Amino acid sequence: MLVFKPATVAVAVAVVSASIAYVLWKQRQQEQGTSPKQSARKESSGCCGKDSATTTGCCQSSTNDDNVEAEEHAKPVAVRILYGTHTGTAKGFATTLQQKLFALNVAGYAFEPSVVDMKDYDQDNLEHEHVLISILSTWTGGVPPESALVFCNWLQDMAQDFRVSKTWLKHVHVGVYGLGNSEYDEHYGKASKALSKHLSSLGASRLCPRGVGDDNQDQAAQFDSWSDHLIAALCEQYGALRSPAASSSSSPSVKPKQQPAGWKSQNEFRRQKRKEKAAANGEDTEEAMWTAEDQMNEIVLELDQGDDSDDEDNRPKKQDSGVVDVEDIGVVMKESEAAALSREMVTPLQRKALTKEGYKIIGTHSAVKLCRWTKHQLRGRGGCYKHTFYGITSYQCMETTPSLACANKCVFCWRHHKNPVGREWRWKTDDAKELVEGAISRHQTMIKEVKGLPGLIQSRWEEAFTVRHCALSLVGEPIMYPHINEFCRELHAREISSFLVTNAQFPEKIAALEPITQLYVSVDAATKDSLKAIDRPLFKDFWERFLSCLTQLKAKGQRTVYRMTLVKEHNMKELDNYVELIHLGEPDLIEIKAVTYCGKSDASDLTMQNVPYHQEVRDFCELLCAKLGGGYELATEHAHSNCVLVAKTKFKIDGHWHTWIDYDKFHTLIQAYYKDGTPFTTMDYIAPTPAWAVYNAPEAGFDPIETRFRRTKEGKVVEIEYTATDSGCG
């Protein structure tokens, strides 16, 4: 028996609905296009086959003009929808607009929309277009995405060429919609703004004001608002293109029928049905995705709604002139400051995208996810690099964040930019205790769900319900959370160690941070230009903030780490600059790892060619230590993660490394600090590093009590055994 997924059924329904509507529309066009010609061929008392009161017995002056007008009315209006995209959002909106315009044909209009990528568009056709809609995203630095660069640059050249007439595009009606992020200030929607300016300077007529969708809000709702205004303008501009039978002057005017009082409630009814459909499909969204049929019904019902005196006071007022006010479009695109204070960080679209990738959303701005290394060690297949470097128990580690928002959009981010971004906290704030309790609860639920994993070690699975470590590095910028100190206190009260990672854009937050188990700062590049290219920060003064964060790190007096991610052809040739940054912050430890390739992403151009081999990482670290001229040495490595730890020589006591952490001692020290402010240092809670974890050990950082599996070229999994030495894993 065949079982179809809901998404497959929805696509099939959309295709069938669109096909039926298209056939009906074509039949109507054929009927309207042939009827005047057949009438013209008829011969009776007059030349056009009708009685006439003129001396010539011909009514050509009136009827033929009507026939010509009818033929013009029957001709569909070509609407070209261009899009320039990097992540695919603009393309999705272009397709949505195409469906909306096509659905209007059912109501008697005659639009012929087509969607074209800007990189595939023939520029010679521009002056011959009738209606041109452009949907354009903005990339780093306010420039168009790569697929739209050629078209946008060509249009700019045409606008600036004195030989090109300023009325060149006077017959073209245009609409422009931009996509961007308001946190990028002057770069927000910059590409679409330039495109709209160049089209206008060449004489094109605007159908409605340019719209811009903010990535920090619900872009779909913003686009719907703008496209409604655009469609209203198109219908008003080309309303005469409805069927001649409906617009003929000989037809008696029909007064809109009074709709029953319950007519307006049909919209609410359909929305409720979509919610029920979403719940039945297990979708975590307020509304189910619309099919083409839903779109047609929505537009047709709105077009057919008449005046209802009973509901007049409940409907939003609209100007009869059809003129669109810029402020009307801004209603959805920009909310008031008062509303922003209670706004939730995660939009419905972001929530759906994050949930699909396995994130468990906590409250309004936090999340937790089960790390793959947790599942690995539950099966006895090895722990993560933190187990090798610092002695954590991977299967008792919880990966979470109190803030999904980030101030960067790093090119190597494995979250594919599904999370929000921001330069300051402007959202509703959840209680720290509730977030910690929610994270632990959801983490334990995920532990329950892996009970059926092949090879699961029962004793470890039972111990995994007791969280001992928390990696605050899941996604976003944890230090942005206004109550980050309270959050860490809640963790430490439960004897959960804290590993917090910050992207070095909030120096004041680092300065105000209370002691934690280990504080990381991401050092993704060593020069201003390369940091801008890799991290794509929101702040204009990102470099100054970056340097200030490193300076603050030096003053913390606690266990600090530089996390350096190596990306070939991006940041591996800046050794001298890295040395300067290390002297600036003087971190206790330096984690240097190869970038993780997470598959193709529209938000990043990275490929496997950008991922260094482990030997290349080792070579980089050895050169770095040599250039530092002492004070740091190669301490440990985790070959599986392509990661090496460089440590200060103070951690090498009597020839033995002490990069591991005495977690019981830390919790004793931190509670004393909370009680009476008793200070403590990094060296107060160190523990010896086992021999198998040391740099150049034959195990290459793999715990010998675990079982190593390797996949051969033939795809087979082969078990690899090591000779046991010692291990710190419980």
N, C-alpha and C positions, 0 to 999 in steps of 0.2 A: 504493500500500500504506500503510495507516494504521500509524503508530508511536506507541505510548503511552508516556508517561514513567512511571518507577517510582512516582512519587508518585500519578499518576492511577490506576495499577493498584492501589496500596495502598488508596486511597479506595474504589474499586469493590469490592474484596474485603471491606473493612470493612462497606460498606452491605449487600452480599449476606449476609454472615455474620450481621449484626444482624437482617436481615429474616427469615432462616430461624429464628433463635432466638426472635424475637418470635412468629412463627406457631406454632411448637411450644409455646411458653408459653401462648398464647391457647387452643389446642386443649386443653391439659391443664386449664386453668382452667374451660373450658366443660364438659369431662367431669366434673370434680369438683363443679361447681356444679349440674349437672342430675341426677346420679345419686341423691342423697338424696331429691329431690322425686319422682322416678319410683318409688322404693321406697316412699315414703309413700303413693302412690296405690294401690298393690297391696292387694287384699283376699283374705285366706285365713282360716285358723283364728283369727288374731288381727287386731287393728285395723291392725297394721303389716305383716301378711302373713307373720308368723313364728310358730312354735309358742311357747307361753308356759307357764310353770310357775305363774303367778299365778292367783288365783281369777277374775279378770276376763278371763283369756285374752289380756291385752294386755302388750306389752313397751314401751309408750310411755315409761315412766319411764327406760328405759335407751337404747333405740334413738333416740328423738326427740332426746334430749340429745346423742347422738353426731352426729345429723344437723345440729343447730344449730351444734355445735362445728365440724363439717366445713365448713359454710358460712362460718363466721367464718375458718377456716383458709384457705379458698380465696380470700378477699378480699385483694387485693394491698395492700401498705403503701405509701402515697404518701410519697416522700422528696423534699422541696423543697430544691434546692441553689441558694442565692443567692450572687451574687458582686458585689463592688465593685472595679472595676479602672480603671487609667489607661493602662497599657501593654499590657494584654491577657493578662498572665500568669495572673491569678486566673481569668479566663474559661476559659483553656486547662486549668487544673487542675480546674475545675468540670466541664468536659466529660469529662475523664479519669475523674473519680469517677463520673459518670453511666454511662459505659461499663462500669466495674468492677461497679457495682451491677446493671446490666442483665444482665451476663454471669452473675451468680449465679443468675438464674432458670433457666438451663440445668441447674443442679445441684439444682433443686427448691425454691428459695426463691421468694418472691413480692414483689419490690420494684418499685415504679413510680416511678423517678426522673425529675425534670424540672429543667431549668436555667433560672433567671430572673435577669436583671439587676436589681439593687436599685432602680435608677431606674424600672423598669417594674413593680415588685412592688406588688400591692394590699395595703395595710397592714391592711385589714379582715379579711384571710384568716389573719392570724398566729395568732389564738387557736384557729383550727380546724385548724391543721397538726398532723400526727402526728409527723413527723420533719423537722427543719429544720437544714440544714447551711449554714453561712456561711463563705465564703472572701473575705477582705477585705485589700486592700493598704493600705499607709500612705503618705501623701503628705507634702509639706514641712510641718514643724512638728508631726508626729504626728497629723495630721487624716486622716479618710477621703478617698478620691478624690472628685472632684466628683460622679460618678454615684451615690455612696452617701451623700452628705451628708444629703439629705432623710430617708432611711430611718433613718440613725443618729441624727440629731437628734430625730426623732419618737420613737424608742425611748427615748432618754435622757429626753425629756419625760415619757413614760409611766412610766418607772422612778422619776422624782422627784415625780410627781403623787400626793399623799396619798389622792386619791379612787380611785386604781386599786389593786385588791387585789393583795397580794404573792403570791397563788396564782393569779393570772390565767392564767398559762401552765403550770399544773401538769401538764397533759396533753401538753405538747409536749416531745419529746426533742431535744436540740440538740447540735451539734458546731461548733466555731469554729476556723478556721485563718487565721492572719495571714501577711502578706508584708511584708518590710521589709529594712532593712540594719542589722546590728549595730553599724556604725560610728557610727550616730546616737544611741548611748547610750540616754537615757531615752525617746526617741521610737521606739525599735525595737519594732515591732508594737503600738504604743500604741492604734491605732484598733480592732484586733481585741480587745485586752484590755478596752477600754471596752465593746465590743459584748457580749462574753461576760459581763461583770459585770452589765450591764443585763438580759440575758436571765435570768440566775440570780436577780437580785433580784425578778423577776416570777414566780418559781416554776418556771422551766423546768428540766428534768433533763438533766444532762450525760451524754452517751454515753461520752466520754473527755476527758481533759484538753486544754485549748487547745494547739494547735501553732503554731509560728512558723517560717517559712522565711527563711533568711538569704540575701540576694542575693549575698553574698561567697562562698557555697559552692554546691554543686549543689542548687538548689532542687527539681528534679524528684525526686532521691533522698530529700530531706527530706520532700517531700509524700507520696511512696510509703510511707515509714515510718509517717507519721501516719495515712494513709488505711487502711493495713493494720490498725492498732489500731482505727480507727473501724469498719471492716467487721466485724472480729471481734466488737466490741461489738454491732453491729446483728444479726449472725447469732445471737449468744447471746440477745439480747433478743427476737428474733422467730423463733427457731429453730422454734417450733411452727407457723409459717406454711408450713413445707414441706408437700408434698402429704399429705392425710389417709391415703392408702394407705401412705405411708412411716412416718407417725407414729401409726397406729392401734394402740390397746392390744391389739387382737385379733391383730395380726400378731406372729409370733414374733420375738424379738430376734435380730438378725443380727450376729454378731461380725465386726469388720473383717477382711478377708482379709489374710493375710500377703503382702506384696508381694515380688517377687524382689529379690535383692540389687542388681541393676542399675537398679531403678526410680528411685532418687533421682538417678542420673546423667542422667536425661532433662532436668532443668533446665539442667545444664551443656551438654548436647547442643543444646538450643534456643538458648542464648546463643551458642554457637559458630556456629550456622547464621545467626543475626542478624548476627554479625560478618562472615561470608562474604558475606551479602547487602549489607552496607554497603560492603565492599571492592569488590564487583562494580559497585555504583552510583557508585563514586568519592566516597563520603561520608567526610569527615574526622571520624569519630566512633567511639567504642568500640562502640556498639551501634546497630543500625538502629532507626528509629522503629517501635514496635509497631503492628500493625493490630488491629482489633477481634477478629479471630480469634485472634491471639496472646494477647490479654488473656483471652479466654474459656478457651483451653487452659490458660493458667497457673493461673487460679483454680480451674477444675474439677479439674485434676490435684492441686493442693494440698489441695482438699477431700476428694478420694478417697484420698489417701495414708493407708495404715494404719500401725500400729506395726510397726517392723522391728527386731528385737532385734539384728541384725548391725550396724545403723547407729545404734543408740541413742546410743552415746557420741559420735558425730560430729555429732549434731543439737543446735542450741541448746536449752537447757532452757526450758520454758514452764510457767507455773503452771496447774494444772488448774482453778483457780477462775475463770479468765478475767478476773481483775481486772488492769487495766493500771497498771503503775507509771510514775510521771512520769519516773523516771530512764531507763526503757526507751526512751521517746520521745526523750529527749535524746541517745541514743547516736549517731544520725546528725546531729542538729541542732547539737551542740557537740562538737568534738574536743578532746582534751587538748592542753596547751601543747607537750608533747614532739612530738606528731604535727604540730602547726602549724608547727614549725620546718622540717620537710621537705616541707611542703605546697606544691604548685605554685600559682602565682597564678591562672592561667587555668583555669577549670573546663571540662569537656567541652562544656557548652552555650554558654559564652562563646566558646570556641575555634571552635565550629561557626558561631556568628553572625558573628564577626569574619572568619573565612575566607570566608564567603559574600559579605561586602562587599569582598573583594579584599585583605585584610591577609595578609601572609606572616608567620606566627608563628615567632619565633626563640627557641629554648630554651623556658623556662617562663614568661617574663614580658616578652618584647620582641616587637617587630613592625616591619615595613617595608612601605611601600606606594608604588606609583608615582603621583606627582602628575600631575594632568591638565595642568599647565603644562609639565611635562617633555615630554609628548606633543605639546603645542601647538608648542613651539619646535623639536622634532625635525622638524616639518612646515613650519617657517618661518612660523608664524602668531602669533608674539609670545611674549614671556616673561612671568613673573609680576611682581608688584610689587617683589620683592627685586631683580630685574634692573634695574628702573627706579630704585629708591632707592639700592641698594648695589653694583650692577654684577656680581651673580652671573651665571653662565651656567646658565640654568634646566634645560637638557637634561643638565647634569652635576651636578645637585643630587639628593641622596638624602634622602627624608623617612622618618625612623625615630624610635623611642623605646626607651630601655632599661627603661622602666617603663610598662606598660599601666594600672596603677592610678592613680587620681586622688583628691584630697581634696575635690573639688567634683562637683556634678552640674548644671552650668550649663544653663539653659533653652535656650540657643542652640547647645549642643554638637552639631556635625554628625555625631558618632559615635553619636547616639541612645542613649547610655548602655549600649552593649553591653560596655563594659570594666569591670573590677573597680574598687572604691573602697577607700580605707583612710587612716588617719591616721598610720600608721607601717609600717615594713617588717617583715613577719612571715612572709615566704615563703622558699622555697628561692632561693638567690642564684646566678646564673650568672656565669661569668668574663667580665670586660670585653673581653678580647682576642677570645674566642670569639664574643661578641655582635657586635663590629665586623666581624669576618671573615664571620660569618653574614649580617649585614645587607648587606654589599657583594656577597656571592655571590648572594643572593636578588634584590637590585636588578639585578645584571647579567643574571640569568635573565629578569627582567621586560623588560629592554631588548631581549633577544633576541626575545621574544614579539611585540614591536611592529614587527618588520621589515616586515611586510606592510601597514603603514598607508599609505593613499593619500597621495601627496605627500611621503613621507618623504625627507629629505635625507640621502643616503648618508654624506657626510663627517661630518655631525653625529652620525649613528647610531654610527659607529665611535668618535668621540670620547666618546660618552656612556658607554662602558664604563669610562672613567677618571673616578671620582667626585672632584669638586673641592670640593663644598660639602655640608654635612649640616644639614638643618633638624630639630632635636630638638623638634618640635612636633606630631608626628603625632597622638598621643592620650595621655591620661594625664598624669602629673607626672614628667618625666625626672629632676628633681633629687632625687626620693625614692630613686633607686637608690643603694645604699650605696657603690658604687665609681664614682660619676659622674666624679670627677677622673681616674681611670685610664681611663675610657671616652673622655674628651675627649683625653687624652694619646695614646691609640691613634689617634684621628682625626688629630691634628696630626702624628704621626709619619709618616702617609701623605700629608701636605700637603693635608688636607681641612679646610676652615674649619668653624667650629662656631657655629650660631645656636640658642641654647637659650632656651626659653620656660618660665617658671614662673608658677604661679597665685597667688603671693604668700601662701602659708600656711606656709612653712618658713623663717623668718628665719635660723635657725642653719645651715641648709644653704647659704643664700646667702652667709653670712659665711665659710663654710669652702670655698667654691668658688674654684678657681684661675682665673687669667685665661683667657678664651675670646675668640673673635672678636667676638661680640655677645651681650649678656645682656638678655633681655626680661622684663618683668613685666606680667602682664595686669591692667589697671585697668578692671574692667567696670562699676563704679559709683562714685559719689563720696560716698555716705552709707551708714551702717550698715544701715538698713532696705532700701534698694534693692540693696545688695550681697548681703544675705541672700536677697532675692527672686530675684535673677538667677543667682547662683552656687550657691545652695543648699549651703553648705559643711557639712562634717562637724564641724568644730571648734566648740565653744561659744564660745571666745574668738577667733573668726575675725576680728573687726574689729581687735583688738589685734595679732594676728599680721600682718594686712594692713598696718597702719601701720608695724610693725616692719620688714617686708620693704622697704618704701619707704625707710625710714631707712638700712637696710643697703646699699641700692642706691647711695645718695649716697656712702658710704664706700668703694665698690669701686675707684674710680679707674680704671675701664676703660670701654669703650664700652657705654653702657646705653640702654635703650629702654623707654618706656611704650607698651603696646599697648592702645588703647582701642577697644572695639566699641560702636557706637551702635545702640541699639534704640529705635525710636519708641514713645512711651507708656511707656517704662521709665526711661531714663537720660539723656535729651537736655535736661533742664531744670535741670541741676545745675551750671551753668557756674562759679559762685562756689566751689562745693565742689571742683570739679576744679582750679581755680587753687590752692587750699590744698594739695592733694595734690601738685601739680607743684612747688611751693616746698619741700615736705617732702623729696622724693627727688631733685630737680634732675636729671632724666635728660638725656642728650645729645640724644636724639631722641624724638619722640612720633608714633607711628603711630596715625592715627585712621581707622577704616574702618567701613562699614556692615555690619550683621549679614548673614551669608549665609543665605539661605533654602534649606534642603535638602529641601523637600517635607514633607508631613504626617508627623508623628511622634506616637505615643501618649505619648511622654515629654515633649512640649513643646506649648504652646498657641500658639506663634508662627505668624503667617501672613505673606503678602506685605505686608499693611498695616503690619507692624512694620519693614519694610526701607526706610531712607531713600534718596532719590535722591542721585545724586552732588552735585547742586547744594546739597542740604540738608546734606551732609557739608562741603562747602566753606564754606557760610554758618556752620556751627558752628565750624569751625576759625578763620575770620576773627574771629568774636566772641571766641573763646578767646584768640587772640593779642592782641587789643585789651585784654582784661581782665588779661592777664599784665603789661601795662605795660612791655614791652621785654624784651630778653634772648632772645626766641624770635621766629622768623618762618616764614612758609610757604615751604618749600623745594622740594618736588617733589610730583607727584601721579600716580596711575595710575587713570584714569577707568574702565577695564575692571573693576577690582577695587573701585571705589567707595572709594578709599583716598587719603589725603593725608598727607604727612610734614611735621611741624613740627620745626624744628631750632634748636639754639642758634646765635646769631649768630657764634660763634667759628668755625663751619664755613663762613662766608661771608668768603672771603679776597680782598681787592682786588675786591670786587663779584661774585665768582664762587663758587658753592656747591661744597663738597667733601664731599659725603655718601657718595661711593663709597669703596670700600676697596681699598688696594693689598695684595692677598692674598699676593704673594711677600714683601713686606716684613713682613707679619704673621708668616709662618712663620719668618722669620729671627729676629724678635724673641722669639717664643714659645720657640724652641729655646734661645736664649740665657738666657731666664728659667729653663727647666728645668735648664740646665747649671750656672749659678752664681747664679741669683736676680736677674739684672739686670732692674730695673723698666723699664716702658714705659707710655706713655699713649695715649689715643685719637688724639691729633694726630700720633702717630708713624707711623701707617699709613693716612692719608687719601689720597684721590685725587679729582681734579676730576669734577664731575657734568656730563654732556653737556647741551647746550642743549635737546635734545628732551625731556629728563626734568624740566626745571625747571617750577615752578608757573606756570600760565598760558601755557605753550608751546602752539602750535597742535596738536602731536601728542598732547597730553594724556597723556604718559607712554608712548606706544606707539613702540617702536624703529623708526625709518624703514627699516632694512634688512629688516624683516619685512614680510609681506603681511597686511593686515587684511581680515577677512571679516565682513560683517554679515548678519544674517538679516532679511529684509523681513517685512511683515505677511502676505504670501502664502506665507511659508515658504521662499522662495528665498534662496540664499547668494550675496551680491554681493561681489566683490573691490573693496577700496578701496585706492588708491595714494596715498602721501605723497611730497612732494618731499624727497629725502634731504638731511639736514644733516650730522650726524656721529653716530657710534655707537661705544660701547665694547664691543660684543659681538664676541667672536672668531668 
